[in-house]
Amino acid sequence: MKLRMIGIGAAVAGALAVAGVAGAQPPHGEWGHGPGAMGFLHGISLTDEQRAQVKSIEQASWASLRPLMEKMRTAHEAQINTLLGAGTVTAETLHPAVAQEESLREQIDAIQTSTMIQMRNVLTAAQLAQAASTHAQIEQLHEQEHALVGHEP
């Protein structure tokens, strides 16, 4: 009984974690602080042409992601309704919603990967070097923060 409750608790925790993905909002601003955020673009000066290319890539990506996010939200709700509904809950009763979420997550990941590659391909070698330098500086700051407060930010 105790193991069953732990299993149900783990399933609820997993379902709630997916809610963060399912409830994600579209990208905001030039660098896409929403799904698939392209943080590696921070600190890079883009030409007007590059800025237009990045915006176009971002818009196309979001157009592909939006329906998948809606489906993810629906699958998540089905899982929560099963977990919180009357009756016995088993892995078999949860499997369809979990499998759908896994499939959607794979599709979302593929779109986000493609988007990152497309955006990277817009950059020059000098811009990539600048991005790498900025990333290294940010990582050093995270390490300093970790040393000061004793945990990951």
MARFISE-439812 format. One record per atom (N, C-alpha, C): atom name; x, y, z; residue in three letters. Coordinates in nm, 2 decimals. Atoms other than C-alpha are relative to their C-alpha. Layout:
ATOM   atom       xx       yy       zz   rest
ATOM     CA        X        Y        Z    ALA
...
//
This chain:
ATOM   atom       xx       yy       zz   rest
ATOM      N     0.08    -0.12     0.00    MET
ATOM     CA     0.00     0.00     0.00    MET
ATOM      C     0.09     0.13     0.00    MET
ATOM      N    -0.09    -0.12     0.00    LYS
ATOM     CA     0.28     0.24     0.09    LYS
ATOM      C     0.07     0.02    -0.13    LYS
ATOM      N    -0.06    -0.01     0.13    LEU
ATOM     CA     0.46     0.17    -0.24    LEU
ATOM      C    -0.09     0.05    -0.10    LEU
ATOM      N     0.10    -0.05     0.10    ARG
ATOM     CA     0.14     0.23    -0.43    ARG
ATOM      C    -0.02     0.15     0.02    ARG
ATOM      N     0.02    -0.15    -0.02    MET
ATOM     CA     0.09     0.57    -0.26    MET
ATOM      C     0.13     0.08    -0.05    MET
ATOM      N    -0.13    -0.07     0.05    ILE
ATOM     CA     0.46     0.66    -0.34    ILE
ATOM      C    -0.01     0.01    -0.15    ILE
ATOM      N     0.01     0.00     0.15    GLY
ATOM     CA     0.40     0.56    -0.70    GLY
ATOM      C    -0.10     0.10    -0.05    GLY
ATOM      N     0.10    -0.10     0.04    ILE
ATOM     CA     0.08     0.77    -0.72    ILE
ATOM      C     0.06     0.14     0.02    ILE
ATOM      N    -0.06    -0.13    -0.03    GLY
ATOM     CA     0.26     1.06    -0.56    GLY
ATOM      C     0.11     0.04    -0.10    GLY
ATOM      N    -0.10    -0.03     0.10    ALA
ATOM     CA     0.55     1.03    -0.81    ALA
ATOM      C    -0.07     0.04    -0.13    ALA
ATOM      N     0.08    -0.02     0.13    ALA
ATOM     CA     0.29     1.02    -1.10    ALA
ATOM      C    -0.06     0.14     0.01    ALA
ATOM      N     0.06    -0.13    -0.01    VAL
ATOM     CA     0.12     1.33    -0.96    VAL
ATOM      C     0.11     0.11    -0.01    VAL
ATOM      N    -0.12    -0.09     0.01    ALA
ATOM     CA     0.46     1.51    -0.92    ALA
ATOM      C     0.04     0.02    -0.15    ALA
ATOM      N    -0.04    -0.01     0.14    GLY
ATOM     CA     0.55     1.42    -1.28    GLY
ATOM      C    -0.10     0.08    -0.08    GLY
ATOM      N     0.11    -0.07     0.08    ALA
ATOM     CA     0.21     1.54    -1.41    ALA
ATOM      C     0.01     0.15     0.03    ALA
ATOM      N    -0.01    -0.14    -0.04    LEU
ATOM     CA     0.25     1.87    -1.22    LEU
ATOM      C     0.12     0.06    -0.07    LEU
ATOM      N    -0.12    -0.06     0.07    ALA
ATOM     CA     0.60     1.92    -1.37    ALA
ATOM      C    -0.03     0.03    -0.14    ALA
ATOM      N     0.04    -0.02     0.14    VAL
ATOM     CA     0.45     1.88    -1.71    VAL
ATOM      C    -0.08     0.12    -0.02    VAL
ATOM      N     0.09    -0.11     0.01    ALA
ATOM     CA     0.20     2.15    -1.63    ALA
ATOM      C     0.08     0.13    -0.03    ALA
ATOM      N    -0.09    -0.11     0.03    GLY
ATOM     CA     0.49     2.40    -1.65    GLY
ATOM      C     0.02     0.01    -0.15    GLY
ATOM      N    -0.02     0.00     0.15    VAL
ATOM     CA     0.55     2.30    -2.01    VAL
ATOM      C    -0.13     0.03    -0.07    VAL
ATOM      N     0.12    -0.01     0.07    ALA
ATOM     CA     0.19     2.27    -2.10    ALA
ATOM      C    -0.06     0.15     0.01    ALA
ATOM      N     0.06    -0.13    -0.02    GLY
ATOM     CA     0.11     2.62    -1.96    GLY
ATOM      C     0.10     0.11    -0.06    GLY
ATOM      N    -0.10    -0.09     0.05    ALA
ATOM     CA     0.41     2.78    -2.14    ALA
ATOM      C    -0.06     0.11    -0.09    ALA
ATOM      N     0.05    -0.11     0.08    GLN
ATOM     CA     0.35     3.11    -2.31    GLN
ATOM      C     0.09     0.02    -0.13    GLN
ATOM      N    -0.08    -0.02     0.12    PRO
ATOM     CA     0.47     3.22    -2.65    PRO
ATOM      C     0.13     0.08     0.03    PRO
ATOM      N    -0.12    -0.08    -0.02    PRO
ATOM     CA     0.82     3.38    -2.69    PRO
ATOM      C    -0.03     0.15     0.02    PRO
ATOM      N     0.01    -0.14    -0.02    HIS
ATOM     CA     0.85     3.73    -2.57    HIS
ATOM      C     0.13     0.07    -0.04    HIS
ATOM      N    -0.11    -0.08     0.04    GLY
ATOM     CA     1.08     3.99    -2.71    GLY
ATOM      C     0.09    -0.06    -0.11    GLY
ATOM      N    -0.09     0.04     0.11    GLU
ATOM     CA     1.36     3.95    -2.95    GLU
ATOM      C     0.07    -0.13     0.02    GLU
ATOM      N    -0.08     0.12    -0.02    TRP
ATOM     CA     1.53     3.66    -2.79    TRP
ATOM      C    -0.08    -0.12     0.05    TRP
ATOM      N     0.08     0.11    -0.03    GLY
ATOM     CA     1.24     3.44    -2.71    GLY
ATOM      C     0.02    -0.06     0.14    GLY
ATOM      N    -0.01     0.04    -0.14    HIS
ATOM     CA     1.21     3.41    -2.33    HIS
ATOM      C    -0.10    -0.11     0.03    HIS
ATOM      N     0.11     0.10    -0.03    GLY
ATOM     CA     0.93     3.15    -2.37    GLY
ATOM      C     0.06    -0.13    -0.04    GLY
ATOM      N    -0.05     0.13     0.03    PRO
ATOM     CA     0.95     2.80    -2.50    PRO
ATOM      C     0.11     0.00    -0.10    PRO
ATOM      N    -0.12     0.01     0.09    GLY
ATOM     CA     1.28     2.71    -2.66    GLY
ATOM      C     0.08     0.12     0.00    GLY
ATOM      N    -0.07    -0.12     0.00    ALA
ATOM     CA     1.44     3.02    -2.54    ALA
ATOM      C     0.14    -0.01    -0.05    ALA
ATOM      N    -0.13     0.00     0.07    MET
ATOM     CA     1.75     3.10    -2.74    MET
ATOM      C     0.10     0.08     0.08    MET
ATOM      N    -0.09    -0.08    -0.09    GLY
ATOM     CA     1.97     3.22    -2.45    GLY
ATOM      C     0.13     0.03    -0.06    GLY
ATOM      N    -0.13    -0.02     0.05    PHE
ATOM     CA     2.28     3.18    -2.65    PHE
ATOM      C     0.01     0.13    -0.09    PHE
ATOM      N     0.00    -0.12     0.08    LEU
ATOM     CA     2.18     3.49    -2.85    LEU
ATOM      C     0.02     0.13     0.08    LEU
ATOM      N    -0.02    -0.12    -0.08    HIS
ATOM     CA     2.21     3.72    -2.55    HIS
ATOM      C     0.14     0.06    -0.01    HIS
ATOM      N    -0.13    -0.06     0.01    GLY
ATOM     CA     2.49     3.97    -2.58    GLY
ATOM      C     0.06     0.01    -0.14    GLY
ATOM      N    -0.05     0.00     0.13    ILE
ATOM     CA     2.52     3.94    -2.95    ILE
ATOM      C    -0.07     0.12    -0.08    ILE
ATOM      N     0.05    -0.10     0.08    SER
ATOM     CA     2.48     4.24    -3.18    SER
ATOM      C    -0.04    -0.06    -0.14    SER
ATOM      N     0.04     0.05     0.13    LEU
ATOM     CA     2.28     4.14    -3.48    LEU
ATOM      C    -0.03     0.11    -0.10    LEU
ATOM      N     0.04    -0.10     0.10    THR
ATOM     CA     2.24     4.32    -3.81    THR
ATOM      C    -0.15     0.00    -0.02    THR
ATOM      N     0.15    -0.01     0.03    ASP
ATOM     CA     1.89     4.43    -3.92    ASP
ATOM      C    -0.04    -0.13    -0.07    ASP
ATOM      N     0.04     0.12     0.08    GLU
ATOM     CA     1.89     4.14    -4.17    GLU
ATOM      C     0.00    -0.13     0.10    GLU
ATOM      N     0.00     0.11    -0.09    GLN
ATOM     CA     1.99     3.89    -3.90    GLN
ATOM      C    -0.12     0.00     0.10    GLN
ATOM      N     0.11    -0.02    -0.09    ARG
ATOM     CA     1.73     4.03    -3.66    ARG
ATOM      C    -0.13    -0.04    -0.06    ARG
ATOM      N     0.12     0.04     0.07    ALA
ATOM     CA     1.46     3.98    -3.92    ALA
ATOM      C     0.00    -0.15    -0.02    ALA
ATOM      N    -0.01     0.15     0.02    GLN
ATOM     CA     1.58     3.62    -3.99    GLN
ATOM      C    -0.03    -0.07     0.14    GLN
ATOM      N     0.02     0.06    -0.13    VAL
ATOM     CA     1.58     3.54    -3.61    VAL
ATOM      C    -0.15     0.01     0.03    VAL
ATOM      N     0.14    -0.02    -0.03    LYS
ATOM     CA     1.23     3.69    -3.58    LYS
ATOM      C    -0.09    -0.10    -0.08    LYS
ATOM      N     0.08     0.09     0.08    SER
ATOM     CA     1.10     3.49    -3.87    SER
ATOM      C     0.01    -0.15     0.05    SER
ATOM      N    -0.02     0.13    -0.05    ILE
ATOM     CA     1.25     3.17    -3.73    ILE
ATOM      C    -0.08    -0.02     0.13    ILE
ATOM      N     0.08     0.01    -0.13    GLU
ATOM     CA     1.10     3.24    -3.39    GLU
ATOM      C    -0.15    -0.01    -0.03    GLU
ATOM      N     0.14     0.01     0.03    GLN
ATOM     CA     0.76     3.30    -3.54    GLN
ATOM      C    -0.04    -0.13    -0.06    GLN
ATOM      N     0.03     0.13     0.06    ALA
ATOM     CA     0.77     2.98    -3.75    ALA
ATOM      C     0.00    -0.11     0.11    ALA
ATOM      N    -0.01     0.09    -0.10    SER
ATOM     CA     0.88     2.79    -3.45    SER
ATOM      C    -0.12     0.00     0.09    SER
ATOM      N     0.12    -0.01    -0.09    TRP
ATOM     CA     0.60     2.92    -3.23    TRP
ATOM      C    -0.12    -0.05    -0.07    TRP
ATOM      N     0.12     0.05     0.08    ALA
ATOM     CA     0.34     2.85    -3.50    ALA
ATOM      C     0.00    -0.16     0.01    ALA
ATOM      N    -0.01     0.15    -0.01    SER
ATOM     CA     0.46     2.48    -3.49    SER
ATOM      C    -0.02    -0.05     0.15    SER
ATOM      N     0.01     0.04    -0.14    LEU
ATOM     CA     0.48     2.47    -3.11    LEU
ATOM      C    -0.14     0.02     0.06    LEU
ATOM      N     0.13    -0.04    -0.07    ARG
ATOM     CA     0.14     2.63    -3.02    ARG
ATOM      C    -0.09    -0.12     0.00    ARG
ATOM      N     0.10     0.11     0.00    PRO
ATOM     CA    -0.08     2.33    -3.13    PRO
ATOM      C     0.05    -0.11     0.09    PRO
ATOM      N    -0.06     0.10    -0.08    LEU
ATOM     CA     0.16     2.09    -2.96    LEU
ATOM      C    -0.02     0.03     0.15    LEU
ATOM      N     0.02    -0.04    -0.14    MET
ATOM     CA     0.14     2.28    -2.64    MET
ATOM      C    -0.14    -0.01     0.05    MET
ATOM      N     0.14     0.02    -0.03    GLU
ATOM     CA    -0.24     2.28    -2.65    GLU
ATOM      C    -0.03    -0.15     0.02    GLU
ATOM      N     0.02     0.15    -0.02    LYS
ATOM     CA    -0.23     1.90    -2.70    LYS
ATOM      C     0.06    -0.05     0.13    LYS
ATOM      N    -0.06     0.04    -0.13    MET
ATOM     CA     0.01     1.87    -2.41    MET
ATOM      C    -0.08     0.04     0.12    MET
ATOM      N     0.09    -0.04    -0.11    ARG
ATOM     CA    -0.22     2.07    -2.19    ARG
ATOM      C    -0.12    -0.10     0.01    ARG
ATOM      N     0.11     0.09     0.00    THR
ATOM     CA    -0.51     1.84    -2.29    THR
ATOM      C     0.04    -0.14     0.06    THR
ATOM      N    -0.05     0.13    -0.05    ALA
ATOM     CA    -0.31     1.52    -2.22    ALA
ATOM      C     0.03     0.01     0.15    ALA
ATOM      N    -0.03    -0.02    -0.14    HIS
ATOM     CA    -0.19     1.66    -1.89    HIS
ATOM      C    -0.13     0.00     0.08    HIS
ATOM      N     0.13    -0.01    -0.07    GLU
ATOM     CA    -0.55     1.74    -1.79    GLU
ATOM      C    -0.06    -0.14     0.01    GLU
ATOM      N     0.05     0.14     0.00    ALA
ATOM     CA    -0.65     1.38    -1.88    ALA
ATOM      C     0.07    -0.08     0.11    ALA
ATOM      N    -0.08     0.07    -0.10    GLN
ATOM     CA    -0.37     1.25    -1.66    GLN
ATOM      C    -0.05     0.04     0.14    GLN
ATOM      N     0.04    -0.05    -0.14    ILE
ATOM     CA    -0.47     1.47    -1.36    ILE
ATOM      C    -0.14    -0.05     0.03    ILE
ATOM      N     0.14     0.05    -0.03    ASN
ATOM     CA    -0.84     1.38    -1.40    ASN
ATOM      C     0.00    -0.15     0.03    ASN
ATOM      N    -0.01     0.15    -0.03    THR
ATOM     CA    -0.75     1.01    -1.40    THR
ATOM      C     0.06    -0.01     0.15    THR
ATOM      N    -0.06     0.01    -0.13    LEU
ATOM     CA    -0.53     1.06    -1.09    LEU
ATOM      C    -0.09     0.04     0.11    LEU
ATOM      N     0.09    -0.06    -0.10    LEU
ATOM     CA    -0.79     1.26    -0.90    LEU
ATOM      C    -0.14    -0.06     0.00    LEU
ATOM      N     0.13     0.05     0.02    GLY
ATOM     CA    -1.09     1.07    -1.02    GLY
ATOM      C    -0.03    -0.12     0.10    GLY
ATOM      N     0.04     0.11    -0.08    ALA
ATOM     CA    -1.28     0.80    -0.84    ALA
ATOM      C     0.05    -0.13    -0.06    ALA
ATOM      N    -0.04     0.13     0.05    GLY
ATOM     CA    -1.17     0.44    -0.86    GLY
ATOM      C     0.15    -0.02     0.01    GLY
ATOM      N    -0.13     0.04    -0.01    THR
ATOM     CA    -0.85     0.26    -0.88    THR
ATOM      C     0.08     0.05    -0.12    THR
ATOM      N    -0.09    -0.05     0.10    VAL
ATOM     CA    -0.56     0.41    -1.07    VAL
ATOM      C     0.12    -0.09    -0.01    VAL
ATOM      N    -0.12     0.09     0.03    THR
ATOM     CA    -0.30     0.19    -1.23    THR
ATOM      C     0.08     0.06    -0.11    THR
ATOM      N    -0.08    -0.05     0.11    ALA
ATOM     CA    -0.02     0.23    -1.47    ALA
ATOM      C    -0.07    -0.01    -0.13    ALA
ATOM      N     0.08     0.02     0.12    GLU
ATOM     CA    -0.25     0.09    -1.74    GLU
ATOM      C    -0.10     0.12    -0.03    GLU
ATOM      N     0.10    -0.11     0.02    THR
ATOM     CA    -0.51     0.36    -1.68    THR
ATOM      C     0.07     0.13    -0.03    THR
ATOM      N    -0.07    -0.13     0.03    LEU
ATOM     CA    -0.25     0.64    -1.69    LEU
ATOM      C     0.08    -0.01    -0.13    LEU
ATOM      N    -0.09     0.01     0.12    HIS
ATOM     CA    -0.05     0.50    -1.98    HIS
ATOM      C    -0.04     0.08    -0.12    HIS
ATOM      N     0.03    -0.08     0.12    PRO
ATOM     CA    -0.24     0.66    -2.27    PRO
ATOM      C     0.03     0.15     0.01    PRO
ATOM      N    -0.03    -0.14    -0.02    ALA
ATOM     CA    -0.21     1.01    -2.13    ALA
ATOM      C     0.15     0.03     0.01    ALA
ATOM      N    -0.15    -0.01    -0.02    VAL
ATOM     CA     0.16     0.96    -2.03    VAL
ATOM      C     0.07    -0.02    -0.13    VAL
ATOM      N    -0.06     0.03     0.13    ALA
ATOM     CA     0.24     0.81    -2.37    ALA
ATOM      C    -0.02     0.12    -0.09    ALA
ATOM      N     0.02    -0.11     0.09    GLN
ATOM     CA     0.08     1.10    -2.55    GLN
ATOM      C     0.09     0.12     0.04    GLN
ATOM      N    -0.09    -0.11    -0.05    GLU
ATOM     CA     0.27     1.35    -2.33    GLU
ATOM      C     0.15    -0.02    -0.05    GLU
ATOM      N    -0.14     0.03     0.04    GLU
ATOM     CA     0.60     1.17    -2.41    GLU
ATOM      C     0.02     0.03    -0.15    GLU
ATOM      N    -0.01    -0.02     0.14    SER
ATOM     CA     0.53     1.18    -2.78    SER
ATOM      C     0.00     0.15    -0.03    SER
ATOM      N     0.00    -0.15     0.02    LEU
ATOM     CA     0.44     1.55    -2.77    LEU
ATOM      C     0.13     0.06     0.04    LEU
ATOM      N    -0.12    -0.06    -0.04    ARG
ATOM     CA     0.75     1.63    -2.57    ARG
ATOM      C     0.11    -0.03    -0.10    ARG
ATOM      N    -0.10     0.03     0.10    GLU
ATOM     CA     0.97     1.45    -2.83    GLU
ATOM      C    -0.02     0.10    -0.12    GLU
ATOM      N     0.02    -0.09     0.11    GLN
ATOM     CA     0.80     1.66    -3.10    GLN
ATOM      C     0.04     0.14     0.03    GLN
ATOM      N    -0.04    -0.13    -0.04    ILE
ATOM     CA     0.85     1.98    -2.91    ILE
ATOM      C     0.15     0.01     0.01    ILE
ATOM      N    -0.14    -0.01    -0.01    ASP
ATOM     CA     1.21     1.90    -2.84    ASP
ATOM      C     0.06     0.00    -0.14    ASP
ATOM      N    -0.05     0.00     0.13    ALA
ATOM     CA     1.27     1.83    -3.21    ALA
ATOM      C    -0.02     0.14    -0.07    ALA
ATOM      N     0.02    -0.14     0.06    ILE
ATOM     CA     1.12     2.17    -3.31    ILE
ATOM      C     0.10     0.10     0.07    ILE
ATOM      N    -0.09    -0.09    -0.07    GLN
ATOM     CA     1.32     2.35    -3.04    GLN
ATOM      C     0.15    -0.02    -0.05    GLN
ATOM      N    -0.13     0.03     0.05    THR
ATOM     CA     1.64     2.18    -3.16    THR
ATOM      C     0.02     0.06    -0.14    THR
ATOM      N     0.00    -0.05     0.14    SER
ATOM     CA     1.57     2.27    -3.52    SER
ATOM      C     0.01     0.15     0.01    SER
ATOM      N     0.00    -0.15    -0.01    THR
ATOM     CA     1.50     2.63    -3.41    THR
ATOM      C     0.14     0.05     0.04    THR
ATOM      N    -0.13    -0.04    -0.05    MET
ATOM     CA     1.83     2.66    -3.22    MET
ATOM      C     0.10    -0.01    -0.11    MET
ATOM      N    -0.09     0.02     0.11    ILE
ATOM     CA     2.02     2.52    -3.52    ILE
ATOM      C    -0.02     0.11    -0.10    ILE
ATOM      N     0.03    -0.10     0.10    GLN
ATOM     CA     1.85     2.76    -3.76    GLN
ATOM      C     0.05     0.14     0.05    GLN
ATOM      N    -0.05    -0.13    -0.06    MET
ATOM     CA     1.93     3.06    -3.53    MET
ATOM      C     0.15     0.00     0.00    MET
ATOM      N    -0.15     0.00     0.00    ARG
ATOM     CA     2.29     2.95    -3.49    ARG
ATOM      C     0.05     0.02    -0.14    ARG
ATOM      N    -0.04    -0.01     0.14    ASN
ATOM     CA     2.32     2.93    -3.87    ASN
ATOM      C    -0.01     0.14    -0.05    ASN
ATOM      N     0.01    -0.14     0.04    VAL
ATOM     CA     2.23     3.30    -3.89    VAL
ATOM      C     0.13     0.08     0.04    VAL
ATOM      N    -0.11    -0.07    -0.06    LEU
ATOM     CA     2.54     3.40    -3.69    LEU
ATOM      C     0.13    -0.02    -0.07    LEU
ATOM      N    -0.14     0.00     0.06    THR
ATOM     CA     2.89     3.48    -3.81    THR
ATOM      C     0.09    -0.07     0.10    THR
ATOM      N    -0.10     0.06    -0.09    ALA
ATOM     CA     3.20     3.31    -3.66    ALA
ATOM      C     0.03     0.09     0.11    ALA
ATOM      N    -0.03    -0.10    -0.11    ALA
ATOM     CA     3.27     3.63    -3.47    ALA
ATOM      C    -0.11     0.01     0.10    ALA
ATOM      N     0.12    -0.01    -0.09    GLN
ATOM     CA     2.92     3.64    -3.32    GLN
ATOM      C     0.00    -0.13     0.08    GLN
ATOM      N     0.00     0.12    -0.08    LEU
ATOM     CA     2.95     3.27    -3.22    LEU
ATOM      C     0.11     0.01     0.11    LEU
ATOM      N    -0.11    -0.02    -0.10    ALA
ATOM     CA     3.28     3.35    -3.05    ALA
ATOM      C    -0.05     0.09     0.12    ALA
ATOM      N     0.05    -0.09    -0.11    GLN
ATOM     CA     3.11     3.64    -2.86    GLN
ATOM      C    -0.10    -0.07     0.08    GLN
ATOM      N     0.10     0.08    -0.08    ALA
ATOM     CA     2.83     3.41    -2.76    ALA
ATOM      C     0.06    -0.10     0.09    ALA
ATOM      N    -0.07     0.10    -0.08    ALA
ATOM     CA     3.07     3.15    -2.63    ALA
ATOM      C     0.07     0.08     0.12    ALA
ATOM      N    -0.06    -0.08    -0.11    SER
ATOM     CA     3.25     3.43    -2.43    SER
ATOM      C    -0.10     0.04     0.10    SER
ATOM      N     0.11    -0.04    -0.09    THR
ATOM     CA     2.93     3.56    -2.28    THR
ATOM      C    -0.05    -0.12     0.08    THR
ATOM      N     0.04     0.12    -0.08    HIS
ATOM     CA     2.82     3.20    -2.19    HIS
ATOM      C     0.10    -0.03     0.11    HIS
ATOM      N    -0.10     0.03    -0.09    ALA
ATOM     CA     3.15     3.14    -2.02    ALA
ATOM      C    -0.01     0.10     0.12    ALA
ATOM      N     0.01    -0.10    -0.10    GLN
ATOM     CA     3.11     3.46    -1.82    GLN
ATOM      C    -0.12    -0.02     0.09    GLN
ATOM      N     0.12     0.03    -0.07    ILE
ATOM     CA     2.76     3.37    -1.72    ILE
ATOM      C     0.02    -0.12     0.09    ILE
ATOM      N    -0.03     0.12    -0.07    GLU
ATOM     CA     2.87     3.03    -1.61    GLU
ATOM      C     0.09     0.03     0.13    GLU
ATOM      N    -0.08    -0.04    -0.11    GLN
ATOM     CA     3.14     3.19    -1.39    GLN
ATOM      C    -0.08     0.07     0.11    GLN
ATOM      N     0.09    -0.07    -0.10    LEU
ATOM     CA     2.88     3.41    -1.23    LEU
ATOM      C    -0.09    -0.10     0.08    LEU
ATOM      N     0.07     0.10    -0.07    HIS
ATOM     CA     2.67     3.11    -1.15    HIS
ATOM      C     0.08    -0.08     0.10    HIS
ATOM      N    -0.09     0.06    -0.10    GLU
ATOM     CA     2.97     2.94    -0.99    GLU
ATOM      C     0.02     0.09     0.12    GLU
ATOM      N    -0.02    -0.09    -0.11    GLN
ATOM     CA     3.03     3.25    -0.78    GLN
ATOM      C    -0.12     0.00     0.09    GLN
ATOM      N     0.12     0.00    -0.08    GLU
ATOM     CA     2.67     3.26    -0.68    GLU
ATOM      C    -0.01    -0.13     0.08    GLU
ATOM      N     0.01     0.13    -0.07    HIS
ATOM     CA     2.68     2.89    -0.59    HIS
ATOM      C     0.10     0.00     0.12    HIS
ATOM      N    -0.09     0.00    -0.11    ALA
ATOM     CA     2.99     2.95    -0.38    ALA
ATOM      C    -0.05     0.09     0.12    ALA
ATOM      N     0.04    -0.10    -0.10    LEU
ATOM     CA     2.83     3.25    -0.20    LEU
ATOM      C    -0.12    -0.06     0.08    LEU
ATOM      N     0.12     0.04    -0.07    VAL
ATOM     CA     2.49     3.09    -0.12    VAL
ATOM      C    -0.01    -0.15     0.03    VAL
ATOM      N    -0.01     0.15    -0.03    GLY
ATOM     CA     2.58     2.72    -0.12    GLY
ATOM      C    -0.10    -0.09    -0.07    GLY
ATOM      N     0.09     0.08     0.08    HIS
ATOM     CA     2.32     2.60    -0.37    HIS
ATOM      C    -0.01     0.06    -0.14    HIS
ATOM      N     0.02    -0.05     0.14    GLU
ATOM     CA     2.24     2.62    -0.74    GLU
ATOM      C    -0.11     0.11     0.00    GLU
ATOM      N     0.10    -0.10     0.01    PRO
ATOM     CA     2.05     2.93    -0.84    PRO
ATOM      C    -0.13    -0.05    -0.06    PRO
//
